[in-house]
């Protein structure tokens, strides 16, 4: 009987202590549901307005999708309900059930009394609160630049497999950097933000399918770099590639992998003086340019500027067997000198060629990507090597 009486008293005490908390929780749920509904309407309005602005349509006023004053009042009501709930759930009564339950009084939690919302409700808090970040303003110039970038990526998506990897790599890096610049200008909920994020993924797929081995900055989420500087330098590399090649990359890829037909007869330049390269001009064995794709116009350009006829042995970046016929020529002593265009080859491709030249005593030099300045430096280096070898033989 005593046990039943104790249980009855305990049950009454338990219900008495739980009732204020239950009532307060019910009120808090109702206020939270009202706040969620108004907040959902406000977010929906802002998303719709972003799409309307992108389509050139006027924005819908706030009254059609939720009043901003109602949202403010819902925030204040939710704050008040939360503060009341925090005071109720704090353990304040111990004496009534000391004989049944012994528990330690914990100090009030600082986090429970913090302001959980960004809108301060007192003048002092308004003065101490940090200013909100400036809202990003999207201009018409930004929209036009985004459309231009999307159009360029869409066009490249059709033709990127015909580009040489040495040209495709800086082009994709420039596009990735320019995409990152535009993403940073837009609000996170803007219509074109999702389009630009999809463009980053498209650039990544083109890198894999196009055989680009270089690392492209900006493809990973959260990448950081000097995007403007990077984009400008990569664009210059693409222009330099096109200038050195003197033909579009699509034409280069369609050219024959090896020189099966004799090159067109070169025509001397009327207004250019050839440099003095006497030892190179006296060679009875051919001057071989190895690497990259064979470009007849480049052969003519070399003759016009240097007065040297060269044999071009093409080595495709994707063909590991392209050096199969070149190595026997080097080891058989059928090459006078060799200029290696290593800018278009992997290290494991041109290293056997360099080793064969060293073991067969064939003078060799490097010329990067066969630009005019790099070719001039390569020919001067070969001239010095031939002169040294003649003096040693004498």
VOGU-3710 file (C-alpha; in Angstrom, 3 decimals, decimal comma):
1> xxxxxxxxxx> 0,000/0,000/0,000  2,798/2,368/0,802  4,370/1,615/-2,597  1,099/2,402/-4,407  0,801/5,687/-2,535  4,346/6,628/-3,435  3,725/5,786/-7,095  0,521/7,822/-7,121  2,262/10,846/-5,627  5,154/10,472/-8,062
11> xxxxxxxxxx> 2,761/10,273/-11,017  0,993/13,469/-9,918  4,318/15,248/-9,499  5,474/14,006/-12,893  2,345/15,232/-14,681  2,539/18,552/-12,873  6,144/19,089/-13,981  5,559/17,889/-17,568  2,387/19,903/-18,238  4,076/23,341/-18,584
21> xxxxxxxxxx> 6,700/21,828/-20,883  4,096/20,013/-23,016  1,978/23,155/-23,343  5,007/25,227/-24,278  6,166/22,625/-26,828  2,733/22,633/-28,464  2,835/26,413/-28,803  6,393/26,253/-30,124  5,387/23,692/-32,796  2,518/25,898/-33,963
31> xxxxxxxxxx> 4,750/28,993/-34,197  7,480/26,992/-35,983  4,992/25,644/-38,557  3,716/29,169/-39,268  7,267/30,464/-39,672  8,171/27,611/-42,031  5,174/28,304/-44,284  5,924/32,035/-44,593  9,645/31,378/-45,120  8,894/28,838/-47,864
41> xxxxxxxxxx> 6,698/31,350/-49,695  9,393/34,022/-49,460  12,144/31,727/-50,835  9,848/30,592/-53,644  9,205/34,230/-54,583  12,922/35,040/-54,739  13,681/31,969/-56,887  10,900/32,857/-59,312  12,114/36,447/-59,535  15,654/35,282/-60,365
51> xxxxxxxxxx> 14,286/33,255/-63,285  12,093/36,149/-64,435  15,053/38,557/-64,413  17,109/36,091/-66,484  14,240/35,898/-69,004  13,864/39,679/-69,108  10,474/39,686/-67,330  9,427/42,042/-64,501  9,678/40,750/-60,951  6,586/39,800/-58,982
61> xxxxxxxxxx> 6,018/41,942/-55,850  6,379/40,426/-52,408  2,651/40,676/-51,652  1,872/37,963/-54,184  4,108/35,373/-52,522  4,151/36,360/-48,841  4,456/39,660/-47,005  7,914/40,534/-45,676  6,335/42,069/-42,572  4,594/38,766/-41,842
71> xxxxxxxxxx> 7,973/37,034/-42,115  9,498/39,473/-39,631  6,620/39,027/-37,201  6,913/35,229/-37,516  10,619/35,445/-36,681  9,980/37,519/-33,573  7,175/35,181/-32,451  9,436/32,181/-32,947  12,204/33,849/-30,971  9,823/34,621/-28,118
81> xxxxxxxxxx> 8,475/31,055/-28,084  12,001/29,662/-28,093  13,060/31,845/-25,169  9,990/30,819/-23,174  10,641/27,170/-23,943  14,261/27,452/-22,793  13,169/28,852/-19,425  10,594/26,087/-18,919  12,838/23,135/-19,749  15,610/24,286/-17,364
91> xxxxxxxxxx> 15,628/22,095/-14,233  14,360/24,402/-11,489  12,574/22,100/-9,036  14,452/19,512/-7,013  12,953/19,601/-3,548  9,688/17,803/-4,395  11,328/14,544/-5,472  14,556/14,650/-3,524  13,835/11,343/-1,875  13,133/9,588/-5,191
101> xxxxxxxxxx> 15,575/11,095/-7,671  18,929/12,721/-6,849  20,348/14,763/-9,688  22,922/17,505/-10,017  21,868/20,994/-10,988  23,710/21,987/-14,181  24,481/25,641/-14,941  22,314/27,213/-17,647  23,656/26,557/-21,127  25,032/29,597/-22,846
111> xxxxxxxxxx> 24,020/28,244/-26,247  20,376/27,973/-25,114  20,218/31,709/-24,510  21,978/32,784/-27,667  20,094/34,585/-30,395  19,351/31,883/-32,953  18,235/34,246/-35,691  19,996/36,910/-37,681  17,538/39,751/-36,872  18,373/41,457/-33,522
121> xxxxxxxxxx> 15,359/42,420/-31,408  16,928/45,204/-29,352  18,575/48,488/-30,287  21,854/47,470/-28,623  21,969/44,239/-30,593  21,298/46,131/-33,807  24,282/48,371/-33,085  26,603/45,455/-32,262  25,469/43,130/-35,060  27,870/42,974/-38,061
131> xxxxxxxxxx> 26,559/44,501/-41,297  25,087/41,987/-43,742  27,240/41,101/-46,788  26,523/43,208/-49,879  24,054/41,649/-52,268  25,589/40,556/-55,572  24,220/42,577/-58,483  24,116/40,815/-61,853  24,485/43,239/-64,762  23,474/42,840/-68,390
141> xxxxxxxxxx> 27,172/42,618/-69,287  27,519/39,615/-66,973  24,573/37,886/-68,653  26,001/38,530/-72,128  29,414/37,224/-71,060  27,810/34,090/-69,626  25,906/33,475/-72,864  29,114/33,921/-74,893  30,971/31,431/-72,693  28,162/28,852/-72,866
151> xxxxxxxxxx> 28,053/29,185/-76,659  31,842/28,707/-76,943  31,756/25,587/-74,763  28,819/24,172/-76,752  30,701/24,719/-80,028  33,908/23,219/-78,629  31,933/20,184/-77,451  31,333/19,332/-81,130  34,951/19,632/-82,297  37,257/19,130/-79,297
161> xxxxxxxxxx> 38,346/15,622/-80,391  39,938/17,128/-83,512  42,129/19,484/-81,431  45,694/18,592/-80,578  46,050/17,946/-76,817  48,736/20,646/-76,615  46,170/23,200/-77,805  43,152/21,708/-76,051  44,838/21,806/-72,625  45,312/25,620/-72,363
171> xxxxxxxxxx> 41,943/26,207/-74,018  40,106/24,090/-71,425  42,079/25,771/-68,626  41,073/29,201/-69,929  37,404/28,172/-70,124  37,492/26,704/-66,607  39,037/29,894/-65,186  36,530/32,133/-66,993  33,669/29,961/-65,724  34,940/30,334/-62,150
181> xxxxxxxxxx> 35,071/34,120/-62,581  31,419/34,222/-63,620  30,286/31,825/-60,873  31,805/34,113/-58,238  29,823/37,063/-59,630  26,433/35,347/-59,316  24,271/34,692/-56,253  24,130/31,036/-55,289  20,430/30,806/-56,223  20,771/32,512/-59,624
191> xxxxxxxxxx> 19,439/30,741/-62,719  22,822/30,698/-64,504  24,749/29,407/-61,478  23,529/25,877/-62,152  24,330/26,255/-65,873  27,903/27,294/-65,089  28,362/24,402/-62,667  27,245/22,058/-65,455  29,806/23,754/-67,729  32,576/22,849/-65,265
201> xxxxxxxxxx> 31,521/19,211/-65,520  31,464/19,423/-69,339  35,019/20,795/-69,361  36,119/17,885/-67,176  34,603/15,368/-69,597  36,296/17,032/-72,578  39,624/16,845/-70,753  39,299/13,076/-70,282  37,931/12,322/-73,742  40,404/14,675/-75,445
211> xxxxxxxxxx> 43,489/12,973/-73,998  44,642/16,003/-71,968  47,079/14,844/-69,278  47,723/18,281/-67,759  46,026/19,301/-64,507  43,157/21,741/-65,050  42,550/24,128/-62,152  38,966/24,949/-61,322  37,355/21,576/-62,009  37,296/20,597/-58,322
221> xxxxxxxxxx> 34,751/22,117/-55,957  36,225/24,903/-53,851  39,227/25,531/-56,129  41,015/28,840/-55,574  43,363/30,660/-57,955  44,003/33,999/-59,656  41,386/33,246/-62,282  41,780/36,440/-64,353  45,551/36,017/-64,654  45,238/32,311/-65,395
231> xxxxxxxxxx> 42,585/32,814/-68,078  44,599/35,537/-69,842  47,837/33,499/-69,889  46,056/30,389/-71,218  44,368/32,385/-73,976  47,793/33,676/-75,024  49,096/30,095/-75,189  46,260/29,117/-77,508  46,985/32,104/-79,754  50,693/31,250/-79,793
241> xxxxxxxxxx> 49,939/27,647/-80,718  47,764/28,731/-83,645  50,404/31,226/-84,732  53,209/28,652/-84,641  51,196/25,952/-86,366  49,923/28,408/-89,013  46,987/26,109/-89,743  43,830/25,312/-87,766  44,072/22,328/-85,401  41,282/20,488/-87,288
251> xxxxxxxxxx> 43,459/20,534/-90,420  46,454/19,321/-88,435  44,634/16,275/-87,139  43,505/15,320/-90,651  47,049/15,468/-92,015  48,964/12,258/-92,689  50,757/10,859/-89,597  53,979/10,426/-91,561  55,440/12,250/-94,533  54,605/9,833/-97,367
261> xxxxxxxxxx> 54,724/12,503/-100,119  57,613/14,916/-100,709  56,961/18,404/-99,309  56,068/21,172/-101,750  59,016/22,907/-103,321  59,982/25,798/-101,018  60,140/29,302/-102,378  62,864/31,633/-101,076  61,781/34,831/-99,367  62,439/38,024/-101,292
271> xxxxxxxxxx> 62,942/40,254/-98,270  64,673/38,029/-95,735  68,362/37,346/-95,160  69,213/33,809/-94,101  71,403/33,430/-91,002  74,919/32,098/-91,405  74,793/28,380/-90,687  77,674/27,022/-92,840  78,060/23,635/-91,159  74,370/22,894/-91,322
281> xxxxxxxxxx> 74,233/23,854/-95,010  77,150/21,544/-95,864  75,495/18,455/-94,381  74,993/15,646/-96,871  72,575/13,835/-94,581  69,096/15,225/-93,883  68,114/17,616/-91,122  65,203/15,906/-89,374  62,481/17,674/-87,401  60,785/15,083/-85,166
291> xxxxxxxxxx> 57,573/15,497/-83,205  54,058/16,870/-83,567  51,952/16,696/-86,722  53,437/17,252/-90,189  52,546/20,722/-91,499  53,737/21,549/-95,065  53,343/25,299/-94,446  55,715/25,036/-91,501  58,354/23,351/-93,672  58,100/26,231/-96,161
301> xxxxxxxxxx> 58,328/28,749/-93,323  61,542/27,157/-92,033  63,135/27,369/-95,486  62,019/30,981/-95,960  63,520/32,104/-92,640  66,621/29,871/-92,390  67,279/28,522/-95,885  67,292/24,933/-94,557  65,385/22,008/-96,008  64,119/19,710/-93,265
311> xxxxxxxxxx> 62,508/16,284/-93,195  59,591/16,240/-90,782  58,987/12,963/-88,967  55,513/13,262/-87,439  54,955/11,779/-83,983  51,317/11,799/-82,928  50,732/12,336/-79,217  48,352/9,359/-79,145  50,476/6,931/-81,192  53,190/5,219/-79,094
321> xxxxxxxxxx> 54,593/3,408/-82,180  55,322/6,574/-84,150  59,043/6,424/-83,239  59,432/2,899/-84,644  60,941/4,007/-87,989  62,898/6,953/-86,586  65,110/5,055/-84,145  66,617/2,725/-86,856  67,454/5,780/-89,001  69,311/7,381/-86,086
331> xxxxxxxxxx> 71,224/4,220/-85,163  72,000/3,508/-88,854  73,702/6,877/-89,333  71,139/8,098/-91,880  70,450/11,423/-90,135  72,747/14,427/-90,080  71,186/16,305/-87,139  67,876/16,070/-85,318  65,632/18,836/-83,937  63,233/17,411/-81,369
341> xxxxxxxxxx> 59,809/19,085/-81,002  59,377/17,766/-77,466  56,522/20,159/-76,695  54,090/17,803/-78,429  55,393/14,520/-76,942  55,372/12,729/-73,643  58,634/12,201/-71,803  58,531/8,442/-72,340  58,276/9,092/-76,103  61,162/11,478/-76,726
351> xxxxxxxxxx> 63,586/10,004/-74,169  64,424/6,920/-76,344  65,087/9,291/-79,260  67,451/11,397/-77,161  69,243/8,261/-75,922  69,639/6,962/-79,488  71,152/10,279/-80,646  73,581/10,276/-77,735  74,745/6,682/-78,333  75,016/7,192/-82,134
361> xxxxxxxxxx> 76,805/10,567/-81,891  74,043/12,397/-83,789  73,822/16,093/-82,808  70,424/16,936/-81,356  68,659/19,999/-79,987  65,228/20,835/-78,574  62,802/23,410/-79,965  59,747/23,275/-77,678  56,721/23,546/-79,978  58,592/24,596/-83,127
371> xxxxxxxxxx> 58,121/28,318/-82,766  60,359/30,541/-84,877  62,403/31,806/-81,926  62,888/28,304/-80,494  63,880/26,968/-83,943  66,484/29,721/-84,319  68,016/28,800/-80,954  67,987/25,080/-81,887  69,768/25,664/-85,215  72,414/27,842/-83,551
381> xxxxxxxxxx> 73,037/25,104/-80,968  73,420/22,484/-83,708  75,796/24,762/-85,630  78,030/25,019/-82,543  77,981/21,236/-82,028  78,936/20,593/-85,668  81,711/23,200/-85,478  83,126/21,592/-82,308  83,032/18,151/-83,872  84,855/19,395/-87,022
391> xxxx> 87,570/21,005/-84,905  87,971/17,828/-82,848  88,287/15,717/-85,982  90,901/18,082/-87,409
//
